[in-house]
Every structure is written in structure tokens, then in C-alpha cells.
Amino acid sequence: MTHPTSDLHLFEACLKAFNDRKDAEVIQIAPPLTHSSDQKIREKSAEMLATSLFSLADYAQSSTIWLALAEQTQNADHWLSAVTSSTMARRYDEAQSAYEIGIKKFNERAEKLMQDGTPPMPGMNTAPLLMFYYAHALCDSGAPERALLLIDQFFQIFKSLVIPDTHYLLSGGMVPFSNFLGLVHKTIPLTPTQRDSATWHRLLSDLSLSLDSDGKTLLEMSLKDWGLERSNTER
């Protein structure tokens, strides 16, 4: 390991490059810092290196770093990044294993916040957000059929919530309803053999029964925009 005093100047340079979004520069500076004897420098440098590799579409190396970091820290946010990077690297078994651990870690975090009487902080990652990002990564990496199970879980969650108000959902760490509909819209044309438009319409129509008036309006507008009106799919 390198000495933290000698690392500080290099770390500051790496941090500046990262904040300036100079990913190639980060990749040059960060590697020795990931072996620093200073834990904070070591972990932050690994985060910056893995993030820059991901930004440059080097998903395989990014996922290797995120998985190692998550194993070391057992930090829920690190597991989330391990999931998305492994998925984009098409290491689906690794991604699924990381996802299962990540869900557990996020649920543990949520339980602690509940015990403390503290709501999720704005921008804080949660189990539903892990599900959401995982589903998007599955679609983007060429495995949209794997995202269907996650989407079906979201259907059940939204049915139980009733109120799709964005502020209400965000205050509970949930994905905004409009974002969920965007995920559905993204997945529909990618999974024509796994799920036809009539099935999608039925699922969304069933969901509509559990929504308030604003949610119903948003859903109806979305169905119309997507060409999934009842007249087109249910005759």
C-alpha cells in the first residue's frame, strides 16, 4: 500500500479530473490510489475509477472493481453499481447474485431508517431504485426478457400504493409513476415474443383500477401515445 501523505496530492488531482468528467485522466491517475493505506482515499478512488470506466463503456473492468468494492464495504450503493455494471457487461449471473445481496442491503437500510423515524433523504438510493436501474440495464444490454419479472413486481407495488403522486413516492424512496411508465414503454417493443400488446394493455388496465384520478389520466394518456388503446387491442 502507498502512504496516505504522498497520496493526497494525487488524490486531489484525481478528484478534480473526476469532477471535470475527464474519465481518461481518472483512469490514468486512480489505480495506484486504490492501494492506499488510507481507507477513504482507497475507496473513493475505486469509486471514481469504476465510474469512469463505466462512462467509457468498459463495463467488464468497471464491474470487477464495483464487485470487489461492494464485497469489501457491504455498502448498498456499491452493490447497486455492481449490479448495473455487471449487467451491462452481460455477466448476468454475477449481476443477479449482486442484485439479491443489494436488495437485502437496501431493505436493511430502510428498516434502520424506519426504526430511527427517518425518511429516505432526497437522492438516496433504495431497493425500488435498484430494481428500476437493473431493469433498464437489462434492456440496454440486450436481455429485456429478464426485465419482465422486475416490471411485474413494480405492477404489484403500484397496485398496493394507490397514490402515484411523485412527491409521495419519492418521500418513500419509490420510483415515480411516470418513470415506471417510461420503463414499460421502453420494454414493450423489445419483448414482442414474450409479451404481446394485448397482454401489456391488460396489465396496465388492471393497474388503472388501483390508481387515483391523476394516475388514471397519466396512464390513459400513455396508452394513447403508445397506440395501446382498448379499441386497438381488445375487440
C-alpha positions in Angstrom: 0.0 0.0 0.0 1.1 3.6 -0.6 1.4 6.2 2.1 -1.6 8.5 2.6 0.6 11.6 2.8 2.1 11.0 -0.6 -1.3 10.1 -1.9 -3.1 13.3 -1.0 -1.8 15.4 -3.9 -2.5 12.7 -6.4 -6.0 12.1 -4.9 -6.8 15.8 -5.3 -5.8 15.7 -8.9 -7.9 12.6 -9.5 -10.9 14.1 -7.8 -10.6 17.3 -9.9 -10.4 15.2 -13.1 -13.4 13.2 -12.0 -15.4 16.3 -11.2 -14.4 17.7 -14.6 -15.6 14.5 -16.2 -12.2 13.7 -17.6 -12.6 10.0 -17.5 -9.5 9.0 -19.4 -7.4 11.1 -17.0 -9.1 9.5 -14.0 -8.2 6.0 -15.4 -4.6 7.1 -15.5 -4.4 8.6 -12.1 -6.7 6.4 -9.9 -5.2 2.8 -10.0 -2.3 3.3 -7.5 -4.7 5.2 -5.2 -6.9 2.1 -4.9 -4.0 0.6 -2.9 -3.6 3.5 -0.5 -3.3 2.7 3.2 -5.9 5.4 3.8 -9.3 3.7 3.6 -11.2 6.8 2.5 -8.8 7.5 -0.3 -8.7 3.9 -1.3 -12.5 3.5 -1.5 -13.2 6.9 -3.2 -10.5 6.3 -5.8 -12.0 2.9 -6.6 -15.4 4.5 -6.9 -14.1 7.1 -9.3 -12.1 4.6 -11.3 -15.1 2.2 -11.7 -17.4 5.1 -12.6 -15.1 6.5 -15.3 -14.6 3.0 -16.8 -18.4 2.6 -16.9 -18.7 6.1 -18.6 -16.3 4.9 -21.2 -18.3 1.7 -21.7 -15.6 -0.5 -20.2 -18.2 -2.4 -18.3 -16.2 -5.5 -17.7 -13.4 -3.7 -15.8 -15.9 -1.5 -14.1 -18.0 -4.4 -12.8 -14.8 -6.1 -11.5 -14.0 -3.1 -9.4 -17.5 -2.5 -8.2 -18.0 -6.1 -7.2 -14.7 -6.1 -5.2 -15.6 -2.8 -3.5 -19.1 -4.0 -2.6 -17.7 -7.2 -1.1 -15.3 -5.1 1.0 -17.7 -2.4 2.2 -21.0 -4.2 2.0 -22.4 -0.8 1.1 -25.8 -0.9 -0.6 -24.9 1.8 -3.1 -21.8 -0.2 -4.1 -24.0 -3.2 -4.7 -26.3 -1.2 -7.0 -23.3 -0.1 -9.1 -22.1 -3.7 -9.2 -25.5 -4.8 -10.5 -25.7 -2.3 -13.3 -22.1 -2.6 -14.4 -22.2 -6.4 -14.4 -25.5 -6.3 -16.3 -24.0 -4.0 -18.9 -21.0 -6.4 -19.2 -23.5 -9.1 -19.8 -22.4 -11.0 -16.8 -25.9 -11.9 -15.9 -25.3 -14.5 -13.3 -23.0 -12.1 -11.4 -25.5 -9.3 -11.8 -28.3 -11.4 -10.4 -26.2 -12.5 -7.4 -25.2 -8.9 -6.7 -28.9 -7.9 -7.1 -30.1 -10.3 -4.4 -27.4 -9.0 -2.0 -28.2 -5.4 -2.9 -31.9 -5.8 -2.2 -31.1 -7.3 1.2 -28.7 -4.4 2.0 -31.3 -1.7 0.9 -34.0 -3.4 2.9 -31.7 -3.4 5.9 -31.1 0.3 5.4 -34.8 1.0 5.1 -35.6 -0.9 8.3 -32.9 1.1 10.2 -34.3 4.4 8.9 -37.8 3.3 9.9 -36.6 2.3 13.4 -34.9 5.7 13.6 -38.1 7.5 12.3 -36.0 9.0 9.5 -37.4 9.2 5.9 -35.1 8.5 3.0 -33.0 11.5 2.1 -33.6 13.1 -1.3 -31.5 11.4 -3.9 -30.9 8.3 -1.6 -30.9 5.0 -3.5 -33.5 2.4 -2.4 -34.5 -1.1 -3.2 -37.1 0.0 -5.7 -34.5 2.2 -7.5 -32.1 -0.8 -7.6 -34.9 -2.7 -9.3 -35.5 0.2 -11.7 -31.9 0.6 -12.7 -31.4 -3.2 -13.0 -34.4 -3.4 -15.4 -33.1 -0.6 -17.5 -29.6 -2.2 -17.7 -31.2 -5.5 -18.7 -33.0 -3.8 -21.6 -29.9 -1.8 -22.6 -27.6 -4.8 -22.5 -29.8 -7.0 -24.7 -31.7 -9.1 -22.2 -35.1 -7.3 -21.9 -36.9 -10.5 -21.3 -35.1 -10.7 -17.9 -36.6 -7.3 -17.0 -40.2 -8.5 -17.2 -40.1 -10.1 -13.8 -38.9 -6.8 -12.3 -41.6 -4.9 -14.2 -44.2 -7.3 -12.9 -43.1 -6.7 -9.4 -43.5 -3.0 -10.0 -47.0 -3.6 -11.1 -47.8 -5.2 -7.8 -46.1 -2.4 -5.8 -48.0 0.3 -7.6 -51.3 -1.6 -7.1 -50.7 -1.6 -3.4 -49.7 2.1 -3.2 -52.8 3.6 -4.9 -51.4 7.1 -4.8 -48.9 7.7 -7.7 -48.1 11.3 -6.7 -44.4 11.9 -7.4 -43.7 13.7 -4.1 -45.4 10.9 -2.1 -43.5 8.2 -4.0 -40.1 9.9 -3.7 -40.6 10.6 0.0 -40.9 6.8 0.4 -38.0 6.0 -1.8 -40.2 4.8 -4.6 -39.7 5.2 -8.4 -42.0 8.0 -9.8 -45.0 6.5 -11.6 -44.1 8.4 -14.8 -40.6 6.8 -14.7 -42.1 3.4 -14.4 -44.3 4.0 -17.4 -41.2 5.1 -19.3 -39.6 1.8 -18.4 -42.7 -0.1 -19.6 -42.7 1.9 -22.9 -39.0 1.0 -23.4 -39.6 -2.7 -22.8 -42.7 -3.2 -24.9 -41.0 -3.1 -28.4 -38.1 -5.2 -27.0 -40.2 -8.1 -25.9 -42.8 -8.8 -28.7 -42.4 -12.6 -28.5 -42.5 -12.7 -24.7 -45.5 -10.4 -24.2 -47.8 -9.0 -26.9 -49.6 -5.6 -26.8 -52.9 -7.1 -25.6 -51.2 -8.5 -22.5 -49.5 -5.2 -21.8 -52.8 -3.4 -22.2 -54.5 -5.9 -19.8 -51.8 -5.4 -17.2 -51.9 -1.6 -17.4 -55.7 -1.6 -17.4 -55.7 -3.8 -14.2 -53.3 -1.3 -12.7 -55.6 1.6 -13.6 -58.2 0.2 -11.2 -55.8 0.9 -8.3 -54.8 4.5 -9.3 -56.2 7.8 -8.2 -57.6 10.2 -10.9 -54.2 11.8 -11.7 -52.7 8.4 -12.1 -55.5 7.2 -14.3 -55.2 10.3 -16.5 -51.4 9.8 -16.9 -51.9 6.1 -17.7 -54.6 6.8 -20.3 -52.5 9.4 -22.0 -49.6 7.0 -22.1 -51.7 4.2 -23.6 -52.9 6.6 -26.3 -49.4 7.8 -27.1 -48.2 4.2 -27.3 -51.1 3.0 -29.5 -52.4 0.7 -26.9 -56.0 2.0 -26.6 -58.6 -0.6 -25.7 -60.1 -0.4 -29.2 -56.8 -1.4 -30.7 -56.1 -4.4 -28.5 -59.3 -5.7 -27.1 -62.1 -6.4 -29.6 
